[in-house]
Amino acid sequence: MMIGILAAVLVSVLLHSAGATDTGPLLCQPAPRCGDQIYNPFKQCCDNDIILPLNGTSLCGPGCIYWPCFQHCCLESSASKNQGIVRFKVPGLKPDCRSSPISTICAQEPHPTSSQIDLTSSRTS
């Protein structure tokens, strides 16, 4: 009991000598904001000024699920295919589809073009 009292007095003396007579700002942190709204970071995240549940999922192309609180979807396309690539969000940095670490490469989808052969139709010659 005596040690606890001495520790409290010591902390009080140290705070007072450092010029911090009001301990309120030292104990409280500003609430995290998403746009103009406050959110609970233990249950929610902020993604593009939208509050989402931490366990919420979204699609990055058909059948490719990702967690927008921790990952972001990068859609890449080439001349013949579209592909979703899920990348990790790096804390403190804005999502970047070129430099963020890759989490998942989703299945590729061919571009629908008239030059592709339809193998399901029957042809008569």
C-alpha positions in Angstrom: 0.0 0.0 0.0 2.8 2.4 0.9 4.6 1.6 -2.3 1.5 2.5 -4.3 1.2 5.9 -2.6 4.9 6.7 -3.1 4.6 5.7 -6.8 1.5 8.0 -7.2 3.4 10.9 -5.5 6.4 10.3 -7.7 4.4 10.3 -10.9 2.6 13.5 -9.8 5.9 15.2 -9.0 7.4 14.2 -12.3 4.3 15.4 -14.3 4.3 18.7 -12.3 8.0 19.3 -12.9 7.5 18.7 -16.6 4.9 21.4 -16.7 1.9 19.0 -17.1 -0.4 20.0 -14.3 -3.5 18.9 -16.1 -3.3 15.1 -16.7 -6.5 15.0 -18.8 -4.7 15.3 -22.2 -2.2 12.7 -21.2 -4.8 10.1 -20.5 -7.2 10.7 -23.4 -6.6 10.2 -27.1 -8.6 11.9 -29.8 -11.4 9.6 -31.2 -10.6 8.3 -34.6 -12.6 9.9 -37.4 -13.8 8.8 -40.8 -14.7 11.8 -42.7 -16.9 13.7 -40.2 -17.9 10.7 -38.2 -16.3 9.0 -35.1 -15.8 5.2 -35.3 -14.7 2.4 -32.9 -11.3 1.0 -34.3 -11.8 -2.2 -32.3 -15.0 -3.0 -34.3 -14.8 -0.8 -37.4 -12.4 0.7 -40.0 -12.5 3.7 -42.3 -12.2 3.0 -46.0 -12.5 5.9 -48.4 -14.5 7.9 -45.8 -16.9 5.0 -45.3 -17.2 3.2 -41.9 -17.0 -0.6 -42.4 -17.2 -3.5 -39.9 -13.7 -5.1 -39.3 -15.0 -8.5 -40.4 -16.8 -7.2 -43.5 -15.8 -8.6 -46.9 -16.2 -7.6 -50.5 -15.5 -9.0 -53.9 -12.5 -8.4 -56.1 -14.0 -10.0 -59.2 -16.2 -13.1 -59.2 -15.5 -15.5 -56.4 -12.5 -13.5 -55.0 -13.3 -12.3 -51.5 -11.2 -9.8 -49.6 -11.4 -7.8 -46.4 -11.5 -4.0 -47.2 -10.3 -3.1 -43.7 -7.0 -4.9 -44.3 -6.7 -5.4 -48.1 -7.5 -3.5 -51.2 -8.6 -4.8 -54.7 -6.5 -3.8 -57.7 -8.1 -4.5 -61.1 -5.5 -5.1 -63.8 -6.3 -5.8 -67.4 -4.3 -6.8 -70.4 -5.4 -7.1 -74.1 -7.1 -10.4 -73.5 -7.8 -10.7 -69.7 -9.1 -8.9 -66.6 -7.5 -9.9 -63.3 -8.2 -8.9 -59.8 -5.2 -8.7 -57.4 -5.8 -8.3 -53.7 -3.0 -6.4 -52.0 -2.4 -5.8 -48.3 -2.9 -2.3 -46.9 0.2 -1.0 -45.3 -0.6 0.9 -42.1 0.1 4.6 -42.3 0.2 4.6 -46.1 -2.4 5.1 -48.8 -3.2 1.9 -50.8 -1.0 1.6 -53.8 -1.6 -1.0 -56.4 2.0 -1.0 -57.6 4.0 -1.2 -54.4 1.7 -2.8 -51.7 2.5 -6.5 -51.0 0.3 -9.0 -52.9 -2.1 -11.1 -50.8 -4.1 -13.0 -53.5 -4.1 -13.2 -57.3 -7.7 -13.8 -58.3 -8.8 -15.9 -61.3 -8.5 -14.3 -64.7 -11.5 -13.5 -66.8 -11.2 -13.3 -70.6 -12.4 -10.1 -72.2 -15.6 -10.8 -74.2 -14.8 -10.1 -77.8 -16.4 -11.2 -81.1 -13.2 -12.9 -82.2 -13.4 -15.6 -79.5 -14.8 -19.0 -80.6 -18.0 -20.1 -79.0 -17.3 -23.8 -78.2 -20.8 -24.4 -76.9 -22.6 -23.8 -80.1 -22.9 -26.5 -82.8 -21.7 -25.6 -86.2 -23.0 -27.2 -89.4 -20.7 -27.4 -92.4 
